[in-house]
Amino acid sequence: MNKININKDWEFEKEGVKSDVSLPHTWNGIDGQNGENGYYQGKCVYRKTLGKTDGICYIEFNGVNSVAEVFINGIPVGTHKGGYSMFRFRIDEYLVKAKNLLEVYVDNTIAPDVFPTSADFTFYGGIYRDVNLICVGKTHFSLDDGSRDGISAVPRKEGDVWKLDIKASVTGACDDCVCVYELKNADGETVAKTTRPSDKPDASLTIETPHLWNGVKDPYLYTLVCSVVRNAKTEDERTVNVGFREIVFTSDKGCFLNGEHIKLKGVSRHQDREKIGNALTLKEHAEDIDLILEVGANSVRLAHYQQAEEFYTLCDEKGLLVWAEVPVITIYSKARQQNAEEQLTSLIKQNINHPCIFCWGIENEITLSGERNKKLIEGLRRLNDLAHTLDPSRVTTCAQVAMAKPDSQLNRLTDILGYNHYFGWYMQTVYALDKWLDDFHALNPDAKLCLSEYGAEAVIGYYSENPVQGDYSEGYQAIYHEHYIDAVNAREWMWGSYVWNMFDFGSAARNEGGVRGRNNKGLVTIDRKIRKDAFYLYKATWSNEKFVHITAKRYPQRLVGTAKIKVYSNLSEVTLKTEGYEKTLKADRVFVFDDVPVKAGENKIVATAGKYSDEISVSGTDALPASYALGEGVPTLVRNWFGTDGSFKEDCLSVNDRVGTLLDNKEAQGMLRLAAGNTVNKWYVKLLRPFKVKTLLRIAGIDPQMADIINGFLQTIKK
């Protein structure tokens, strides 16, 4: 197989304007993140000239969002629906001229038959991953069976020995061709080998005592060399990474990797970057991996779609356990069921050989619009069954939105389960999480549960001496995560948790906390330049790399008097010094010095823990800068997301009221029951009462104009 990258020198046309670009490329790198006047969702075209070929040739696209129509010399070659998976078309029969015009029409408009439909992230348009030409001989491992290599190699423990089950598809199989499979260890030594006829290429290798792939502790990989050989000549060859590992989940003890208990300490990852959107290279993927490892995570949830092949490979090599999922999100649509199954099939067939992947996710927050859709259960059950059929070796999972009632039948579909909770940000306080978890476990003692999302917004620039919920400060974000860490660690039966999110990411519809077009819940900023204070909290909790970190470094002005200085460290004792003050505390990760003197002018504050130290310089002042806090009228998701002018009738209901207030109003009750199809159940009532109406409308993806209509109706109802 000869793979030729053709990323360079494309012509790009958008709305009649042409330019020269190289791939990867998106047309939403700027407008998909600045939150101004929406972002362009429509059809654009990429063009490139290809030469003539005499052999078998495929074109391979690794990511085009979201519908791609491919033409050569004006002749349609094929269409692909779905913005995140690899796809190929055979094109040699079209390359008949010395110069052939390749055109790729790309459309990121919301399509009626393609997932996702609505979500809290930008749907960047473009050819944003590599494009390759692949040339092969007559006999080769299949390039058009939907997989990446035409080969799956899945380890399986059988008694005291291990088997490597190999399934392959060979195009052009013949009597004098054989498939040779040779498993090599990390030193390049052959540990197992077998030969099969090319027309019956499936095989099984036995490895009695393999070196196990053991997560970040020891991500040991073997290499399976797969060859199609004719008369001692290799016609085609592929290499596949193999990791032998066994992962088991229980409802009382959580997760076991190779028989050893392990708590999955996870972060979630959206793949986009500032100004370049999803158009990433290996450099950006590797940088993300390094940051995830630095914070001490051992697992990553790749939300909410198939991500780049390079990223899965890096996770194989570094030992990060991966939750992989498809973009069946927010709103279920029967018209998109076929596409959901196609995307799940692509995800599994193209990534089945990655030992890092431990589960397949079939949906995320799919009940935001409620569970009344009769086709929902049927559709999700089909996806769950499909995942098990395609890959019996891995468990399935899903991520439920908080409003999904604990006794929902959706919680019994997949093998393991996640819930997305934001107690302490969108609703109630962080302490409500503990009761919810304990109540859920009491009701569902056999459920294998994790927290699949949780987080709070932190915008760089906001600081408070006493952080509070909804102030968008790094300080409150850190307080929020302090409690969530303790809540998860206190419950052995939970198999893990996933911070939302590792990185800030583009969400074009957002306008909150003084930042447009972005979700700010990341531990790291979208440009990867700033590690927020909560990053160091997790590093202190998860990482073995010794350090000490003084929080609130970016806020050099403090009130004259005494200040509270917080330090994160994974050492057991920290000493804080400033002029006229020295104090040593023993603590677990979080060290709070609440009586640190701050004089007018400059104050140097130093924290030491053994040979490790950190320092800040603060300036004493009588009043903190106004820029440290949210200004009046700044839109927030928590407190005025819809940006109304504030001219409400105070004696009437509005979107500023909480759902509980509406539920206690007889006239509003009628509207709620009509909207909910007369099915307001106790679990929804219990969880929704603390929400402000506008918060729920925002989460549900309701258009702001519709929200204004709803607000107008509520303003006709007396409190």
N, C-alpha and C positions, 0 to 999 in steps of 0.2 A: 504494500500500500504506500502510495506517495501522496503526502498531504502538503498542499501549497496554500499558504496564507495569502489572501487577496484583500487585506484591509485598506491598502493605500489607494489614493487617487480615484475617488468616486465623485460624481456630480450629484448634488442634492438640490431638489426643487421643492419649495414651499410657497404655495399661493402665487405661482408664476415667477418667483424670484429664485435664480439659480446661484449656486456657490460650489466651490470645491472643498471636499471634506475627506478625512480619513476615518476609518472605523477604529474603535467603537464610537458611536455618535448618537446623540439625542437632540431633538429640537426643543426640549423643555428644560434644559439645564438652568436657565434663568427664570423664565416665567412659571415653571413648575415649583418654584421655591419662594418667589417674592410676594405671592399673595395679592398681586394687583390685577384687577379686572379678569380674574380667572386665568387659565392657561390654555394654550392652543391644543385642541383635540380635533383632529381631522385627518385628511389623507395627504401624504407627501410621497415623493418618489425619489429613489436612488438609482443612478445609472452608472454602468461601467462597461468597457469594451473587453470582450474575451476573444482569444484566438481560437483557431481550429484545433480539434483533437481527433486522433485516430483510434484511441482506446476507449475503455469504459471510464466514464467520468461522472462524478456526483458533485453537486454543490451543497455545502453544509452551512447552515445558519445556526448559531448557538444561542441567539436570543433576539427576537424581533417583536416589538410590542405595538399592537397586539394581534392584528390581522395582517398577514402578508400575502400579496399576490405577485407571483414571479412570472415574468415574460422574457423570452429571448427572441429577438427579431420580430417582436409584436405577437408572437405565438404564445399562448398561455401554457406554462409549465406545471404550475400547481399552486394551491392555496393552503395556508396554514393558519389555524385559529387558536390563539393562546400565546401570551406574551413572554413566557418564561422557559420554555423547553427548547431543546435542540430539534431541528428537522432537516431532512435532506431530500433532494430531488435528483434523479438521474438526468443528465443534460447532454450527453455526447451526441445524441441524435439531432440536437438542435444546433450544435456548433459546426456548421457546414461551410461557413465562409471564413475568409482570412480574418475578418473583423466581424464580431457578433455583438449586438447590443443587448446587454442584460439590464432589465428594468425590474425594480422591486417597489411595488406600491405598498406603503405601510400606513395603517390607519389605527389610531389609538382612541377613536370614538367609542363610547360605551355601546357594545353590540348586544342585540337581543338574544344571541345564542352563544355568548362567550363570557366566562367568569374572568375577573370579578366584575360586579355590578356597581357596588358602592363601598367605599372603604376610607379609612383615615390615613391615606398615603397617596402620593401623586402617581398617576399612571403615565409615566414618561414614555413618549413616542420615540421610535427610531430603531435602527439596527445597532443595538448597543452592546453586542458581544461579537466575537470573531466570526469571520466568514472564510471558509476554506474550500478549495477544490481538492477532491480526492480521486486519484487515478488508481485503478486496480486492474489486474489481469482477469481472464475469463473465470478462473476459480478463486474464490475469496470468501472470507467470513462476511456474512450478510451486512450490507449497508442500508437496507430498506426494510428491516423488520421492526423499526422503531427503537431499537436499543442503541447503545453507543458503540459497542464492539462486535455485536453478533454473538456475544458470549456472556453467560452468567456463570460465576464460580462462587458458590455459597457453602461455607463451612457448616458442618453438622456434627455434634457430638453423639456418638453411638457407643454406649457403655463406657469403657475406659479408653477408647480410641476415638480419633477424629476422622471424619470423611470430608472430602472436598467434592461436592456434587457439581459437575460441569455440564452445562447445557449449551449447545452451539447450533448455529444455523449457517450452512455453507451454500453459497450460490455457485452453480457450475460444478457440483460434485460429480466425480467420475470414478471408474473402476481402478485406475492406477494412481489415485490420490488418497492420501491418508491424513488424518489430523493427529498431530503430536502435541502432547501436553506435558510440560516439564516444570515442576515446582522447585524454585530455588530460594534458599534462605538469604538473609541479609548480607552474607559473605559471598554470595554468588554460587554456592555449592548446591548441586542437585540433590533433593531429598526424596523426590518421588517422580515417576515418569510413566506414561502410558501412551499407547497408539490406538486409534480407532479409525474405521473406514469413514471416508468423507461423507457418505450418504447416511451414515448412522453415527454422528459425531459425539453424542453424549457419552460421558465417562464419569468415573468416580475414582479418586485417589485416596489411599489410606495413609494417615500420618499418626503414628502411635502416640508420641509425646511432643507435640509442637510447642514452640515458644509462643506463649499467648500474647495477643494484643491486649494490653491492660490499661487502656486509657492514657491520661497524661503521665501516669507513673512509668509506663513502659509501652509506647505505641509501636510494638515490633511488627514489621511487615515482611511477608514473603512476596515473591514475584512469580506469577504463573505466566510462562511463555507458551503461547498457543501458535502453532504453525500448521499451514496446509502445505504438504510436501508431495511432489510428483517426481518419481524416479530420482530421488535424492536431491531434488532442487526445490527450494522454498518458494512457493507461489504467493503466500501471504503470511503475515505474522503480526500478532497483537500481544501486548503485555498487560496484565491485570494485577493490581495490588490485591493481596489476600491477607486478611487478619483473622486469626482464630480467636474467638471470644464467645462467651456465653453470658447472656443478660436475662435475669429473672426478676419479676416484680411480685411482691406479696402485699396484701392489704394491711398487715400489721407491722411489718418491718421495712417496707419500701423496696429499694433496688439493691440487687446483688450483681456484681460484675466478676465473673469467673469465681463464684462462690464467696466473694468478699463483699461485705456490706459497704455501700457507697451512697452518699447523699449527692444527688445531682445538683450542683451549684451552677445555675445557668443564667445566661443573658440571652436576650433576643436581638436579632440583627436585621435591620433593613439595609439594603445594599447601597443606597445612594450616597453621594458626596455633594458638598457645596459646589454649585455652578456647573458640575458635570453630570449631575443626576445619576443614572444607572450605567453610564458609559465608562466602566472601570477597566483597568488593566490588572495584570498580576501584581504589580507594585501596590496598588490600593488594597487588594485582597490580602496580601501578606501583611500589610500594616495593620489591618483590622485584626488578623489572627494574633499578632504580637500584643496588641492592646488587650484582647480578650484573655490571653495567657497572663499578661501582667497583672490584671485585676484578680487572678486566681481562679477563674471559672474552670470547671471541668466539662461543661456542656454548653451547647448553644442551640437556641431555637431559631431556625431560618424561616422567618415570617415574611410574608404569608404566601410564599410561592417558591417554585423551583429556582435555586440560585446557581451560580456559575460552577461548572465542572472543576475549575481550578480551586474553588473554595472548599468543596468536598474533599479534594485530594489533599489540601493543606491540613484539613481536620483529621484525615487518615494519618498523616505523617506526625502531627502534633498530639494526637490522642484525645481530641475533643469529641465527646459524644453528641450526636446531632439528631435533633427533632426536625424532620423534613416534612413539608406539607404543601397542599395545593390551595389556590386562591378561591376556595368555596367559602365565601365570607359575607357576613352581614345579612344578606337577603337571599333566601332560597328561590330558585326559579326552575320550574320543571322544563322550560324551554332550553335551559342551559345544562340539563342533566347529562346529555350525551357529551358535551364539551367537558364537563367535570370528570367524566369517566376517561375521556381521552387524555386530559391533563394528568390525571392520577396514573394512568398507564405509562405515559411518558416519564413521569417522575420516577416510578419504580423501575421500569425497564432500563432507563438510562443511568440509574444510580445504585442498582442492586449490588454492585461489586464493592461498594465503599463500606469497609467495616465500621467506620465512624457512625453511620446511621443506625439508630436503634429502634426507630418507630416511624410509621407513616401517619401523618395527620390528615384527616379527611374533611375537616371544617374548622372555622373560627368564628365565634359569635354569630352563628347562623340564625339565632332566634331573636335578634334585635327587633325584628318586626313581629315577634310572637311565635307561638307554636301552633297556630291555628291552621296552617297550611297542611292539608291532609296528605299531600305528596311528599312532605319533608322527611318523615320517618322512612318511607319507602325508598326515597332517593338516597338517603344517607346509609341505609342498610345495604343497598346495592354497592355503594362505594366501599363500605367496610368489607363486604364479601369479595369484591374485586381485589382489594389489597391483599387479602389472605390467599386468594387464588394465585395471584402473580408472585407473591412472596410469603410462603407459609412460615419462614424463619423469623419474621419480625412481628412485633405487636403493632396494633393500630391505636390511634389516640384522637382526641378532639379537644378543642378549647371552648368552653362554654362561657357565655356572657353572664355577668352577675345575676341578671334577672331570670335566668333559667332556674326553675324551681328545683330544689334538691331531690325531689322524688320524680323528676322528669324521666320518661322512658329513654330520652336521648342519652342519659347517663349510663345506660346499660347496653349501649350499642358497641362501643369500642372496648379494647382490652384494658387500656389504662385511660386516665381522664385528667384533664386540666380545667381549672376555672380562672377566669380573668376578673380580678377584684381590685377596686380602687377605693376601699374604705379609707377615709382620711384625706381624700382628694376631691372626688366628685360627690361623695355622700358620707354622712356620719363622721366618725373619728377613726383613727387607726385601731383603737381598741375594739371596735365592732368586728374586726377580722377574727379575733380569738373565739368569740361566741359563735360566729358563723361556721368556722372550721370544726369546732367541737360538736355543734348541732348536726352538721352534715355527716360527720363520722358516726355519730350515734344513730342516725337514720340509715346510713349506708355503710355498715361495718365491713362489707366485702369490697367496697370501692377502692381502687388504687389511684389515689388523688395526688396531684401537685398543684401549685399555683403557676399557671401558664402565663399570666401577665399581672404586674402590679407596678405602680410608679406614680411619681408626682413631678410636676413641671418645675424646672429651675432655669431661669433666664440669667445669663451672665450680666452682672451690673446691679442686681437687686440684693440688698443686705438689710438685715434687721437685727437689733440687739436682742429682740425676743421674737423669733420667727413664729408665724402662725399659718395655719392652713389657708391656702389661696393667695399667699403673698408672692408667689413665684420666685422665692429666694432659694439660693443654694442651701441656706441653713435649714429651711423647712423640709426641703427634699431629703436632706441627710437625716433629720429627726424621723421622718416618715419611714425611711429604710431601716433605721435602727430598730424600730419596733417590728417591722416585717421579718427581718433576719431572726430576731428572737422568737417570734411566733412560729416560724417554720422549723427552726432548730429544736424547739421544745416538743415537737410532735414527730416522734420516730416513724410513725406510720405513713407520714408524707414522704413520697420518694424524691421530691425536689421542688425547685422553684425557678422561675425565669423572670429576671428583671426586665421591665419595659421602660426603657430600651437601653441597649449598650451605647447607641449613638443617637443624637438628635437626627431627625429625618424630615424630608420634604412632605408637607401635606398642604397642598395649594389652597384648600378651602379655609384653613385656619387663620384667625386674626385674634391673637390673645397675648396678654402679658407684654404688650408692646412689640411683639414680633409677628410679622405676617408670614404665612405660607410654611409654617414649620411646627412640628411637634417637638417640644423641648424637654421631654422626659429622659433624654439620654444621660448616661454617666459621663459621656464625652461629647463635645460639641460636634456639629455636622462636618466641620473641616478637620476634625481629629487633632486639633491643636491644644485644646484645653481639657484637662481631666478635672471634672467637678469634684467638690468635696466628698460627695457620696461615693465616687470612684475609690477614694482612699479608705472609706469605711469598709467597702467590700474587700479591698486589698488586705486590710487589717484582719478581716474575718476569714478570708479564703486562702491567702497567699502565704508561702513560707519565706518569701523574700523580706528580710528584716528592714524596717524603715520607721520613721516618725514623721508625722505631717501635721502642721498647724493649719487649722481651717480658716476660711475667710481671708485668704491672702490678698484677694483682689479689691479689698475695701480698706484703704489705708487710713481713713479718718474714723476716729472713735470718740465717744463722748468723754470729756474730762471727768475723772472720778475713779470708779472701779469698773472693770469690764469682766465679762465671762469669756474666757479663752478655751476653746475646745481643741483637743489634740486626738488624732487617730494613730494608733500604733499596734503592731502585733507583738511587741515586747510587753513584759508584765509591769514595768515601772518606768515612769516618765518624770523628769524634773523640768520645771519651768522657771526661768530667770528673767528678771528685768531689773532696772535700777531700784534698789531698796527692797527687792522681793525675790524670794527663792522658796519653792515648794515642790515636794515630791509626792506623787500619788501612785498607788498600786490599783490597777483596774484591768478589766477585760475589754480591750480594743478602744473604749471610749473614755477619755480622760478629760474631766471638766474642772477647770480652775476658775472659780466663780468670784474671786476677790483680787484680781490682778489690777494694781494701780496704773492709771493712765494720767500723766501730767500734760499740761499744755506744751505744745511743741512735739519733738520727735521722741519716740519710745522704741527701743530695740528689745524685742522679746525673743528668747531662745528656748527651744525645747530640746532636751537630750534624753536618749535612752541607750545606755551603754555607749558604744562608739558611734551611734547614729544621732544626727541632729537636724534641726530645721529652725529657721528664724524668719521673723517678719519685722517690719518697721511700721509703726502706726503713729499718726499725728493726732494729738489731743485737740478736740474742738468743742465748742459749746453747743453746736447743732450739726446734725448729720446732713450731708448734701441731699437736696430734694431728689436727685437722680437715683438714690439708693432705694426708693420706694416707687410703687406703681403710682402714676399720676392720675388725677381725676379724669374720668372719661376714657381711660385706657381699657379697651375691650379685653375681657377674660372669659374663658370658657366657664369658669367657676362663678363669675359674677357679672355678666353683661355681654355674653358672647355675641348676641345679635345686634349690638351697637345701636340700640334704640336711643332716642333723644331724651329719655327720662321723663317725658310728659305723660305720666300715667294718672288715671283717676285712682286716687289712693283708696277710695271706698269700694272699688271694684277689683275683681280678680285680674291677674295678668300672668305673663310667662315668667315674671319674677317670683311668683308664689311657688310654694312647694306642692308636690302632688298630694300630700296629706291634707293640705288646705282645700284642694279641689274635691277630694274624696269626702270631706266633711260638709260640703255644700251640696244640697239636694239637687239644685239646678245643674251644677257642674257634673254631678254624679251621672246624670242622664247622658250628657255628652260623652263622658268617659266610657260608659257601658256600651254606647252605640259604637264608639271607635274601637272598642276591644271585642266587639261581637258578643256582648253580654257575658263575657267570661273573665271577670276580674276575680282571680283566685287569691287565697290568703298569702301565698308565697310572694306573688307580685306586689300585693298591697304592702306587705311587711318590708320589702326591700325598696320599693319605689317611693314610699311616703316621704323620706328625707330629701329626695331629689327636687331641685328646682325644675319647673316645667321646661324652661329653655335648655337646661342641660340635657334632659332626655331627648328633646327634639334634635339637638346637635348630635348626640351620640347616634341617634337613629338616621342621621344623614338627611334630615328634613331641610329642604331649600329655605333660606332665610325669608324669601318672599312669602312662602307658605306659613312660616312661623309668624310673620307679621299678621297674616289673616287670622291665624289661631289666636294671637294676642288680641286682635280686634274683637273677636267673638267673646273672649274671656272678659274684656272690658265692658261688656254689656250685662255682666252678672254681678249683682251686689254681693259683697262679702257677708 
